[in-house]
């Protein structure tokens, strides 16, 4: 696994706490662009090339996670969720609390043992409000020496090769796309005839917020969002729900959240599909019933922005560990480059 990809997967950065990821992205983007800045919202914005057209590539850098809400006198920590997390995945998970010094304190999410539950309690689904984090200390005073209310909590970092081209890691949603963004800018020619803006957006998981502010600032003629999407090649998912498979290429997303999110225009779909076919890049098609990307904010900004979405099929997103195929990531990189080159040469987009 390439170091940049591993560093991104292992980094901490829940929504609103993206500083460490932003630092990694800034360092990486400085090597492949003309200049890099961080705006007031926390978005990292890189610029490359000169020309009449402005093209935005957006990938969000935040991850789902938790935040310290309350510390009991016995030293147990209660928390809130940040982003979409199913409560059922939380019990007994190992987490890390990141304090204001940047230190990471390990903890385990605890619940009342089933042996001690009443029959009524056992029938009820576990709720995160009934869970707590144990960091091995026995009083509130001891806990406050190492962490405080408002500190972010991430799932225990992990990243590696599962088998062959299948990789795994924390925060694959959406750090694999942040990695792709750097590679896209690296592949685009230094004298490209357009202004290319690569943006690592903040706070996507809690309302697509960074996409709104950064796209207003850039005001592009065309935007391309790269994100993850749910792979359907696991038990319990019928093809009619998701036919996406790992290793079959990146997905061109056409409709998100049954139309509540982005509805990609026919013109943009055609450009992306032609770019894939002309360059023999494998791709899949994605229609999403639930969930949306930064595209949902970008394409409605100002007077409307032509926006395409490339999605990388990923297993177990919004969980402590996800699985993806590095070939699909590379397909997304190649298709993004060819789509951008095609947009630049399309006289109907200005």
N, C-alpha and C positions, 0 to 999 in steps of 0.2 A: 504494500500500500504506500502510495506517495506521501511524503512527509506533510505537505500542505493539506491534503485530504484528511490525514489522521489528526493533525493539529486542530482542524476545524471541528471534527467530530468529537474530540475530547474536550474542547473548550467549554466554558460556562457562559451562558447568555440567554436567560429567559427574557420574555418581553419586558422592555424597559430597563434591562440590565445588560445591554449588549456590548459594553465597552471593550471587553477582552476579545470578543469576536471581531469587533470593529478594528482593533489594533492589528490582528492577524490579516484582515482583509486590506487594510491600508498598506501594510508592508508589501503584500503580494501584488496589489494593484499598482503601486508605484513602479514596479518593475516592467509593467506591460502597458502603461498609459502615459500621457503627457503631464497630467496633474491629478491630484486627489485632494478632496476636501471633505470635512464632516460638517453637516448643516446643523441648525439649531435643534432639530428633532432627533439627531443621532444617526441619520442615514449617512453612509459613506458613498461619495459620488466621485467616480473617476471619469476623466474626459480624454478621448483619443481622436486624432484626425481633425481635418478642416474640410468644410464644404457647406453647401446651402442647406442640405437636409440635416435634421437632428433626429437621431435614433436612440431610444432608451432601452437598455436591457436591465430588467429588475429581478433580483433574487433576494428573498428575505433571509435575514441572518439570526432571527430570534428562535428560540425553542420553547416548548411547553415546560412547565415546571411548577414549583410551589414557592410560597413566601411565608416566613415566620410571622405568626399572628399573635400567639400568646405563649408564655412560659409559666408553668405551674410552680408552686413552691417546692414541689418534689423534683423539679428539673426536667419535666417532660414538655415537649414542644408541640403546640397545635399550629395548624397552617391553613392557608387558603390555596386554592388552585389558580394557576394563571394559564389560560388556554384550555382547549378541549381535552380533558382527561377523564377516562372512565374509572369510576371509583374502584371497580373490581380488580384493577391491575395493581393497586397500591399496597395492600397488606404484605408485610415482610420484605419489601423492597429496600435495598441499600441505597442511601442518598448521601449527598454531600451539601452541607450548608456553607455558602461562600460568604465570609464576613467582610467587614469594611476594609480590612488589611489585605484582602485577596486570599486569605488562608482558607483551606477547605477542611471542614470538620465532618467526619463520617457519622452517619446515624442509620438507624433501622426503623422503618415504619411499623408501629405496633398496633394491635387491636385486642379487644377482650377475647381470651381463648374460648373456642367453641364449647369446651368442656364445662365452662362456668356460665354459659348463656342459658337463659330461661327458654322454654319451648317457643314462646312468642318471639323472643329476640332472634332465635335461630332461623325462624321463618322469614325474617326481614332481610333485604339486601343490605350489605355493609355500606355505610356512608362515610365519606372522608371526614365529616365533622365528628365522627366517633373514633377517629384514628389519631395517633400522636407519634412523635419521633423521639426515640431513645438514643441519646449520644453518650450514655455511660456515666453521666454525672448525677449527683443526688440532691442538688438544690438549685433554686433559681439564681442565687448569687454566683454559684460556680458556672452555670450556663452563661450568665451575662458577661463573664470574663472572656468568653470565646465567640459569642454571637449575640444578636440583638433582634428586637422586633424590626421587621422590614428586610432582613437579609434574605437573599435568594436561595432557593434549594433546588439542586439539579439531581437527576438520576445519576447513579454512579457511572462515571465515564468508561466507555469501552469502544474499541475499534479494532478491526482486523479482517483477515481473510477467512471466510467460512469454509469455502471449498471452490477451488478454481477461480472462476470469474465472479463468484458470489461473495460479496463483502458484507460485513455487519458493522453497526455502530450506533451510539447514542446520537440523537439530534440529526439523523440523516435528513429529516425534514427540518430545515432545508439546506443544511450545510453542504450536501453533495452538489446542490445547484450553485452555491457560493463558489465552490471549487470550479464548477463549469464556467461561471462568469469570468473568472481569471483566465481560464484556458481559451475562451472565446476571444477576449481582448488580445491575448497573446498571438492568436492565429490571424487576426485581422491585420491587414497591411498597415504599416506605419504611415503611408501616404494615401490612405483611404479617402475617397472623395465625399466625406460626410463628417459631421460631428457625432461621435459615438459616446454615449454616456452609460457607463456601467454603474449600477446603483445596488448596494447591499442595504436593503430597507430594514427599518426597525418596526417592532410592534405589529407584525402581520398577524400573529396568532390571536390577537385580541381586538381585531377590527380593521386590519389592512391599513393601518394608520400612516406608516411611513411612505407607502406608495402614493397616498393622496398628496402629502406635502412635497415629496421629491418630484413627482410628475408635474405639479403646478409650477415648481421652480424651473424645471428643464423645458417644459412645454414642447415635447417632441412632435415630429410629424408621424412617427411610428414607434410603437413600443412592443417589446417582446419580453414576456414573463417566463422564467424557468422555475419550476417548482416540482414537488413530488406528487404522486397520485397513488391511489390504492391498487395494488396488484391483486388480481382475482384468482391466482393459481395456487390457492391453499384450500384445505378442506373446509366445507361449510359455505363456500361462495359459489353460487351458480353462475355460469357464463352470461346468462341474461342480466345479471346484476353487474358483473365486471368480467370482461373477457381479456383483460390485459395480463400479459405474462412477462416474467423476467426473461431477459435475453432476446426479446423480439423487437427491440428498438424503443426509442422514446415515443411518447404519445402526443399527437396533435389534439389538444383539447378544443372542443367546439362549443359546448354548452356546460356551464357550471350551475350546480344547485337548482336544477330544473328551470333555469332561466333567471333565478334571483341573483345569480352572479353574472359573470361575463357571458354574453352571447357573441361569439366571434363572428365577424362579418364574413359573408361568402367570398368577398374579395381577398381577405386575409387568408382564409382557408385555402383558396386556390393557390396563392403565392407559396404557402408553406408546403402544400402537397406537391406542387411542381418542383420546388427546390429539392424535395426528398427524392422524387422520381428521376429527375434529370441527373442527380448525383449518386443514384443507387444507394441511398441511405435508408436502411430499414426503419419503418415507423408503424405505429398503431394509431387507432382513433379512439378518442375518449369522450364519452357523454356522461356527466356526473350528476347524480340525483342530489347528493348532499356535499357540502364543502365548496369553498371558493378560494381563489388566489388574489394576489395583488392586482391582477387584471381588472377585477370588478370595480376597483376604485379608479385605476388609471384611465380606463376607456370612457368613463363618465366625467373626467376632469375637464375644466375649461369648456370649450365648445365641442368636446368629444375627441378622442384620440384613437386612431386605428391601432388595434392591439391584438397580438397573437399570443398563444400560450403553448409552451412546450412542457410536458409533464414526464417525469421519470418514474416508472412503475416501482413501487416499494412495498415490501411486506411489513406489517406491524407498525405503521406510523402512529404517532401519538402514544408511544409506549417506551419503556426504558431502552429497548434495543430494536433496531430495524434491520432489514436485510434487503440488499439491492444488487444489481448486476452492473459491474463497471463498464461493460460493453454498452449498456443503455445510456450511461452517463456520457460516454464518448460519442454515441449517436446524437445525443442532445447537443453536444458541443458542435459537431459537424453540421447538423441541421440549422443551428442558430447562425453559424457563420454564413452558410449558403443562403439562408433566408434574408439576412441583412444585406448581402451582396446583391440579391435580386431586388430588394426594396430600393436600394440606391439607384439601380438602373431602370426602375419603373417610373416613367414620366408622369403617370397619373397620381403619384404620391408626392406631395410637396407642401 
